[in-house]
Amino acid sequence: MNMRQFMKEHDAHIRDQLTKQGSAGHWHDLKEAHQTMIRSMQHERMVHLAVTLAFGLFLLISVAILLLKPSRPVFFLMAVLLLVFIFYVMHYYFMENTIQQWYRLLNEITDKEKAAGS
């Protein structure tokens, strides 16, 4: 399973759970599971950020080399790096936005946990 599908399934599960009624214990367990997923994805996000920055740096270096000494192999390398960099940025953008939405879902779970506990 790919990361994007995994994140979408977790998001759908949490949103589904938020439409249901539950006890304070249910909301607490859901909150713990969701926080664990957020922590895991934060680690993934940091790894993808490092890889994206590395590809960006390699891309800049290849552009500099191409400007100093134009050649087809360097142009090909730059094109490949640009393509990979674009896909990494798109994936990182998806991860970043999804995790930001998960923070809002965490707030909703916390509100439901407090309401059920009182």
C-alpha positions as CSV (number, residue, x, y, z in Angstrom):
1,M,0.0,0.0,0.0
2,N,1.4,3.4,-0.8
3,M,1.6,6.3,1.7
4,R,-1.0,8.4,0.0
5,Q,-3.6,5.6,0.2
6,F,-2.7,4.8,3.7
7,M,-3.2,8.4,4.8
8,K,-6.5,8.7,3.0
9,E,-7.8,5.5,4.6
10,H,-6.8,6.8,8.1
11,D,-8.4,10.1,7.4
12,A,-11.6,8.5,6.2
13,H,-11.7,6.2,9.3
14,I,-11.3,9.1,11.7
15,R,-13.9,11.2,9.9
16,D,-16.3,8.2,10.0
17,Q,-15.7,7.8,13.8
18,L,-16.4,11.4,14.4
19,T,-19.9,11.0,13.0
20,K,-20.7,8.3,15.6
21,Q,-21.7,8.5,19.2
22,G,-19.2,7.3,21.8
23,S,-18.2,7.3,25.4
24,A,-15.3,9.2,26.9
25,G,-13.2,6.0,26.7
26,H,-14.0,5.6,23.1
27,W,-12.9,9.1,22.3
28,H,-9.8,8.7,24.4
29,D,-8.8,5.5,22.6
30,L,-9.4,7.2,19.2
31,K,-7.4,10.2,20.2
32,E,-4.5,8.1,21.3
33,A,-4.5,6.1,18.0
34,H,-4.8,9.3,16.0
35,Q,-1.9,11.0,17.9
36,T,0.2,7.9,17.3
37,M,-0.5,8.2,13.6
38,I,0.3,11.9,13.6
39,R,3.7,11.2,15.3
40,S,4.5,8.6,12.7
41,M,3.6,10.9,9.9
42,Q,5.6,13.7,11.4
43,H,8.7,11.4,11.1
44,E,7.8,10.6,7.5
45,R,7.3,14.3,6.8
46,M,10.8,15.1,8.2
47,V,12.4,12.3,6.1
48,H,10.6,13.5,2.9
49,L,11.6,17.1,3.7
50,A,15.3,16.1,3.9
51,V,15.1,14.1,0.6
52,T,13.2,16.9,-1.1
53,L,15.9,19.4,0.0
54,A,18.6,17.1,-1.2
55,F,17.1,16.7,-4.6
56,G,16.6,20.5,-4.7
57,L,20.3,21.0,-4.0
58,F,21.3,18.4,-6.6
59,L,19.1,20.1,-9.1
60,L,20.7,23.5,-8.4
61,I,24.1,22.0,-8.7
62,S,23.2,20.4,-12.0
63,V,21.8,23.7,-13.3
64,A,25.1,25.5,-12.3
65,I,27.1,22.8,-14.1
66,L,24.9,23.1,-17.1
67,L,25.4,26.9,-17.2
68,L,29.1,26.6,-16.8
69,K,29.7,23.7,-19.3
70,P,26.6,22.8,-21.3
71,S,26.3,19.1,-22.4
72,R,23.6,16.7,-23.1
73,P,24.3,14.3,-20.2
74,V,24.2,17.1,-17.7
75,F,21.0,18.4,-19.4
76,F,19.5,14.9,-19.1
77,L,20.6,14.7,-15.4
78,M,19.0,18.1,-14.7
79,A,15.7,17.0,-16.4
80,V,15.5,13.8,-14.4
81,L,16.3,15.7,-11.2
82,L,13.7,18.3,-12.0
83,L,11.1,15.7,-12.6
84,V,11.8,13.8,-9.4
85,F,12.0,17.1,-7.5
86,I,8.5,18.1,-8.8
87,F,7.0,14.8,-7.7
88,Y,8.7,15.0,-4.2
89,V,7.3,18.5,-3.7
90,M,3.8,17.4,-4.8
91,H,4.0,14.4,-2.3
92,Y,5.3,16.6,0.5
93,Y,2.6,19.1,-0.2
94,F,0.0,16.4,0.2
95,M,1.5,15.1,3.4
96,E,1.8,18.6,4.9
97,N,-1.8,19.5,4.1
98,T,-3.2,16.1,5.3
99,I,-1.3,16.4,8.6
100,Q,-2.6,19.9,9.1
101,Q,-6.2,18.6,8.6
102,W,-5.4,15.8,11.1
103,Y,-4.6,18.5,13.7
104,R,-8.1,19.9,13.3
105,L,-9.5,16.3,13.5
106,L,-7.6,15.8,16.7
107,N,-9.2,19.0,18.1
108,E,-12.6,17.6,17.2
109,I,-11.9,14.3,18.9
110,T,-10.7,16.2,22.0
111,D,-13.9,18.3,22.1
112,K,-16.0,15.1,21.8
113,E,-14.0,13.4,24.6
114,K,-14.5,16.4,26.9
115,A,-18.2,16.6,26.1
116,A,-18.7,12.8,26.7
117,G,-16.8,13.1,30.0
118,S,-18.9,15.8,31.5
